[in-house]
């Protein structure tokens, strides 16, 4: 089989006949594909999909610490009771988004309200592992 270049630069190829014992002669050609042209139309479609996600509400919570208590101790809790957690005051708190740990932060006071300053984000690969569960 030989290739020849046409005036428009595409490759013209001779057709080669292949003999097969069971089916007789068959025509075989090389596949001819058009050149791919990159367009920006796909980018707009992706942006629209992301825009749909931007309006979703997610539950953001902060975990100050954990503790285990017996039911009888929980039933005895009342106004002024103190529950001791497993973390020290100076330790970072966990920031959970939809119940999944995504970051760590420190408690701050903003005007008269509590806030959280994000000090570190969980590695992206770890965040993705949490989504697969």
C-alpha positions as CSV (number, residue, x, y, z in Angstrom):
1,X,0.0,0.0,0.0
2,X,1.4,3.5,-0.8
3,X,0.4,7.0,0.2
4,X,0.1,10.0,-2.1
5,X,-0.3,13.6,-0.9
6,X,-3.2,15.5,-2.6
7,X,-3.3,19.2,-3.3
8,X,-5.2,19.9,0.0
9,X,-2.5,18.2,2.0
10,X,-4.5,15.1,3.0
11,X,-3.3,11.6,2.4
12,X,-4.8,9.6,-0.5
13,X,-4.3,5.9,-0.1
14,X,-4.5,3.1,-2.5
15,X,-7.0,0.4,-1.7
16,X,-5.5,-3.0,-1.0
17,X,-7.4,-6.2,-1.6
18,X,-6.9,-9.0,0.9
19,X,-7.7,-12.6,0.0
20,X,-9.3,-14.7,2.6
21,X,-9.9,-18.4,2.1
22,X,-13.4,-18.4,3.6
23,X,-14.9,-15.1,2.5
24,X,-13.2,-14.2,-0.7
25,X,-11.5,-10.9,-1.5
26,X,-12.2,-8.0,0.9
27,X,-11.4,-4.3,0.5
28,X,-9.2,-2.9,3.3
29,X,-8.5,0.8,3.8
30,X,-6.6,2.9,6.4
31,X,-9.0,4.9,8.6
32,X,-9.1,8.6,7.6
33,X,-9.8,11.0,10.4
34,X,-10.3,14.8,10.3
35,X,-8.0,16.9,12.4
36,X,-9.5,17.9,15.8
37,X,-10.1,21.6,16.3
38,X,-10.1,22.9,19.9
39,X,-13.1,25.0,20.8
40,X,-14.1,26.9,23.9
41,X,-17.7,25.8,23.8
42,X,-17.0,22.9,26.2
43,X,-15.6,25.3,28.8
44,X,-18.9,27.2,29.0
45,X,-20.8,23.9,29.6
46,X,-18.4,23.0,32.5
47,X,-18.9,26.5,34.0
48,X,-22.7,26.1,33.9
49,X,-22.4,22.7,35.8
50,X,-20.3,24.3,38.5
51,X,-22.7,27.2,38.8
52,X,-25.4,24.6,39.8
53,X,-23.3,23.5,42.7
54,X,-22.5,27.0,44.0
55,X,-26.0,27.4,45.4
56,X,-26.0,24.2,47.4
57,X,-26.3,24.5,51.2
58,X,-23.9,22.5,53.3
59,X,-23.9,21.9,57.0
60,X,-20.8,23.4,58.6
61,X,-20.0,22.4,62.2
62,X,-17.1,22.7,64.6
63,X,-16.1,19.9,66.9
64,X,-14.6,21.3,70.1
65,X,-13.8,17.8,71.5
66,X,-15.3,14.4,72.4
67,X,-16.0,12.5,75.5
68,X,-17.8,9.3,76.6
69,X,-20.4,9.5,79.2
70,X,-22.7,6.9,80.9
71,X,-26.4,7.4,80.5
72,X,-26.9,7.9,84.2
73,X,-24.3,10.8,84.1
74,X,-26.1,12.4,81.1
75,X,-29.5,12.2,82.9
76,X,-27.9,14.1,85.9
77,X,-26.8,17.0,83.7
78,X,-28.4,20.3,84.4
79,X,-27.9,24.0,84.1
80,X,-24.4,24.9,85.1
81,X,-23.0,21.3,84.6
82,X,-19.6,21.1,83.0
83,X,-18.6,18.5,80.5
84,X,-14.9,17.9,80.1
85,X,-13.6,17.1,76.6
86,X,-10.6,15.2,75.4
87,X,-8.9,18.4,73.9
88,X,-7.0,21.1,75.6
89,X,-8.1,24.8,75.2
90,X,-5.0,25.5,73.0
91,X,-5.6,22.6,70.6
92,X,-7.1,23.2,67.1
93,X,-10.7,22.4,66.6
94,X,-12.1,20.3,63.8
95,X,-14.2,21.9,61.1
96,X,-16.7,19.5,59.6
97,X,-18.6,20.0,56.4
98,X,-21.6,17.6,56.1
99,X,-20.1,15.5,58.8
100,X,-16.7,15.1,57.1
101,X,-13.5,16.6,58.6
102,X,-12.2,19.2,56.1
103,X,-10.1,21.6,58.1
104,X,-8.7,22.6,61.5
105,X,-9.0,26.0,63.1
106,X,-8.8,28.0,66.3
107,X,-11.6,29.7,68.2
108,X,-11.7,33.5,68.0
109,X,-14.1,36.1,69.2
110,X,-15.6,38.4,66.6
111,X,-17.4,41.3,68.2
112,X,-19.6,39.4,70.7
113,X,-19.7,36.2,68.7
114,X,-17.5,33.1,68.5
115,X,-15.8,32.4,65.2
116,X,-13.3,30.0,63.8
117,X,-10.1,31.0,62.0
118,X,-9.0,28.2,59.6
119,X,-5.4,27.3,60.3
120,X,-5.0,24.3,58.0
121,X,-7.0,22.4,55.4
122,X,-7.1,18.6,55.1
123,X,-5.1,17.3,52.1
124,X,-7.3,17.2,49.0
125,X,-6.8,13.5,48.5
126,X,-8.0,12.8,52.1
127,X,-11.1,15.0,51.4
128,X,-11.9,13.0,48.3
129,X,-11.5,9.7,50.2
130,X,-14.2,10.9,52.6
131,X,-16.6,11.6,49.8
132,X,-16.4,8.0,48.5
133,X,-17.8,6.5,51.7
